[in-house]
Amino acid sequence: MKGLFGEKTLMLLFPVSEEKNKWLQERMEDLGIYEKDIEEKFIRSSGSGGQKVNKTSTCVYLNHIPTGIEVKWMEERSQSLNRFLARRELVRRVEGLSGQRTPEDIKIEKLKRQKLKRKKRAKEKYSR
Protein backbone atom coordinates (compact mmCIF):
# COMPACT_ATOMS: atom_id res chain seq x y z
CA MET A 1 0.00 0.00 0.00
CA LYS A 2 1.43 3.38 -0.96
CA GLY A 3 1.25 6.10 1.69
CA LEU A 4 2.14 9.77 1.80
CA PHE A 5 5.83 9.12 2.49
CA GLY A 6 6.73 6.41 -0.02
CA GLU A 7 6.18 2.72 -0.65
CA LYS A 8 4.95 0.22 1.94
CA THR A 9 3.92 2.84 4.49
CA LEU A 10 0.46 3.63 5.66
CA MET A 11 0.30 7.13 7.08
CA LEU A 12 -2.09 7.40 9.99
CA LEU A 13 -3.48 10.89 10.37
CA PHE A 14 -4.20 12.12 13.86
CA PRO A 15 -6.13 15.23 14.97
CA VAL A 16 -2.97 17.31 15.33
CA SER A 17 -1.21 19.65 12.93
CA GLU A 18 0.23 18.33 9.68
CA GLU A 19 3.74 19.12 10.91
CA LYS A 20 3.27 16.96 14.01
CA ASN A 21 1.89 14.09 11.93
CA LYS A 22 4.86 14.37 9.56
CA TRP A 23 7.35 14.59 12.47
CA LEU A 24 5.90 11.46 14.08
CA GLN A 25 6.00 9.53 10.80
CA GLU A 26 9.62 10.55 10.14
CA ARG A 27 10.77 9.67 13.67
CA MET A 28 9.08 6.29 13.46
CA GLU A 29 10.76 5.59 10.10
CA ASP A 30 14.18 6.72 11.40
CA LEU A 31 13.92 4.40 14.40
CA GLY A 32 12.51 1.47 12.42
CA ILE A 33 9.10 1.49 14.12
CA TYR A 34 6.46 0.19 11.74
CA GLU A 35 2.70 0.06 12.27
CA LYS A 36 2.71 -3.67 11.48
CA ASP A 37 4.98 -4.22 14.53
CA ILE A 38 2.61 -2.38 16.89
CA GLU A 39 -0.20 -4.19 18.64
CA GLU A 40 -2.89 -1.66 19.54
CA LYS A 41 -5.79 -2.11 21.96
CA PHE A 42 -8.39 0.25 23.33
CA ILE A 43 -9.41 0.07 26.96
CA ARG A 44 -12.11 1.84 28.92
CA SER A 45 -10.63 4.82 30.69
CA SER A 46 -11.19 5.69 34.30
CA GLY A 47 -10.97 8.82 36.36
CA SER A 48 -12.26 12.30 35.69
CA GLY A 49 -14.35 12.98 32.61
CA GLY A 50 -17.73 11.77 33.74
CA GLN A 51 -20.07 9.52 31.81
CA LYS A 52 -18.34 10.13 28.48
CA VAL A 53 -15.09 8.56 29.72
CA ASN A 54 -16.87 5.71 31.48
CA LYS A 55 -18.79 4.68 28.36
CA THR A 56 -16.11 4.91 25.68
CA SER A 57 -12.77 3.19 25.20
CA THR A 58 -10.44 6.17 25.02
CA CYS A 59 -7.42 4.60 26.71
CA VAL A 60 -4.82 3.40 24.18
CA TYR A 61 -2.50 0.46 24.83
CA LEU A 62 0.45 -0.07 22.46
CA ASN A 63 2.82 -3.02 22.47
CA HIS A 64 5.88 -2.72 20.23
CA ILE A 65 6.55 -6.39 19.53
CA PRO A 66 10.27 -6.22 18.48
CA THR A 67 11.38 -4.34 21.62
CA GLY A 68 8.65 -5.45 24.02
CA ILE A 69 7.92 -1.84 25.01
CA GLU A 70 4.39 -1.28 26.30
CA VAL A 71 2.71 2.12 26.42
CA LYS A 72 -0.64 2.85 28.03
CA TRP A 73 -1.97 6.36 27.44
CA MET A 74 -5.20 8.00 28.62
CA GLU A 75 -4.42 11.67 29.10
CA GLU A 76 -7.08 13.11 26.79
CA ARG A 77 -10.77 12.35 26.31
CA SER A 78 -10.28 11.79 22.59
CA GLN A 79 -9.20 8.31 21.47
CA SER A 80 -7.54 9.58 18.29
CA LEU A 81 -5.49 12.17 20.19
CA ASN A 82 -4.46 9.51 22.71
CA ARG A 83 -3.32 7.32 19.81
CA PHE A 84 -0.97 10.09 18.64
CA LEU A 85 0.34 10.76 22.15
CA ALA A 86 0.92 7.05 22.80
CA ARG A 87 2.95 6.73 19.61
CA ARG A 88 4.96 9.81 20.56
CA GLU A 89 5.74 8.20 23.92
CA LEU A 90 6.70 4.96 22.17
CA VAL A 91 9.14 6.90 19.96
CA ARG A 92 10.64 8.55 23.05
CA ARG A 93 11.15 5.19 24.78
CA VAL A 94 12.69 3.54 21.71
CA GLU A 95 15.05 6.52 21.35
CA GLY A 96 16.11 5.97 24.95
CA LEU A 97 16.86 2.31 24.23
CA SER A 98 18.83 3.10 21.09
CA GLY A 99 21.31 5.26 22.99
CA GLN A 100 20.49 8.42 21.06
CA ARG A 101 20.28 11.70 22.96
CA THR A 102 16.64 12.54 23.48
CA PRO A 103 15.33 16.07 24.06
CA GLU A 104 14.76 15.03 27.67
CA ASP A 105 18.47 14.12 28.03
CA ILE A 106 19.47 17.51 26.61
CA LYS A 107 17.23 19.29 29.15
CA ILE A 108 18.73 17.29 32.03
CA GLU A 109 22.28 18.08 30.89
CA LYS A 110 21.44 21.78 30.65
CA LEU A 111 19.98 21.80 34.17
CA LYS A 112 23.08 20.02 35.52
CA ARG A 113 25.36 22.64 33.92
CA GLN A 114 23.26 25.45 35.39
CA LYS A 115 23.34 23.88 38.84
CA LEU A 116 27.11 23.39 38.66
CA LYS A 117 27.57 27.01 37.60
CA ARG A 118 25.45 28.25 40.51
CA LYS A 119 27.37 26.06 42.95
CA LYS A 120 30.69 27.38 41.63
CA ARG A 121 29.55 31.00 41.97
CA ALA A 122 28.30 30.41 45.51
CA LYS A 123 31.58 28.78 46.47
CA GLU A 124 33.59 31.72 45.11
CA LYS A 125 31.31 34.22 46.82
CA TYR A 126 31.39 32.66 50.27
CA SER A 127 34.96 31.34 50.35
CA ARG A 128 36.49 34.82 50.74
ChimeraX attribute file (.defattr): number of C-alpha atoms within 10 A of each C-alpha:
attribute: neighborCount
match mode: 1-to-1
recipient: residues
	/A:1	7
	/A:2	10
	/A:3	11
	/A:4	12
	/A:5	13
	/A:6	10
	/A:7	9
	/A:8	11
	/A:9	16
	/A:10	16
	/A:11	16
	/A:12	14
	/A:13	14
	/A:14	16
	/A:15	14
	/A:16	11
	/A:17	10
	/A:18	11
	/A:19	9
	/A:20	15
	/A:21	16
	/A:22	16
	/A:23	13
	/A:24	19
	/A:25	22
	/A:26	14
	/A:27	15
	/A:28	20
	/A:29	13
	/A:30	11
	/A:31	12
	/A:32	12
	/A:33	21
	/A:34	14
	/A:35	15
	/A:36	10
	/A:37	13
	/A:38	19
	/A:39	12
	/A:40	15
	/A:41	14
	/A:42	17
	/A:43	15
	/A:44	13
	/A:45	22
	/A:46	16
	/A:47	8
	/A:48	10
	/A:49	11
	/A:50	9
	/A:51	9
	/A:52	12
	/A:53	19
	/A:54	14
	/A:55	11
	/A:56	16
	/A:57	18
	/A:58	26
	/A:59	24
	/A:60	25
	/A:61	20
	/A:62	21
	/A:63	17
	/A:64	20
	/A:65	13
	/A:66	9
	/A:67	11
	/A:68	10
	/A:69	14
	/A:70	17
	/A:71	18
	/A:72	21
	/A:73	22
	/A:74	24
	/A:75	15
	/A:76	16
	/A:77	17
	/A:78	15
	/A:79	22
	/A:80	17
	/A:81	18
	/A:82	22
	/A:83	26
	/A:84	21
	/A:85	21
	/A:86	22
	/A:87	24
	/A:88	18
	/A:89	17
	/A:90	22
	/A:91	19
	/A:92	16
	/A:93	15
	/A:94	19
	/A:95	18
	/A:96	14
	/A:97	11
	/A:98	10
	/A:99	8
	/A:100	10
	/A:101	10
	/A:102	15
	/A:103	11
	/A:104	11
	/A:105	12
	/A:106	11
	/A:107	10
	/A:108	12
	/A:109	12
	/A:110	12
	/A:111	12
	/A:112	12
	/A:113	11
	/A:114	12
	/A:115	12
	/A:116	12
	/A:117	12
	/A:118	12
	/A:119	12
	/A:120	11
	/A:121	12
	/A:122	11
	/A:123	11
	/A:124	10
	/A:125	9
	/A:126	7
	/A:127	7
	/A:128	5
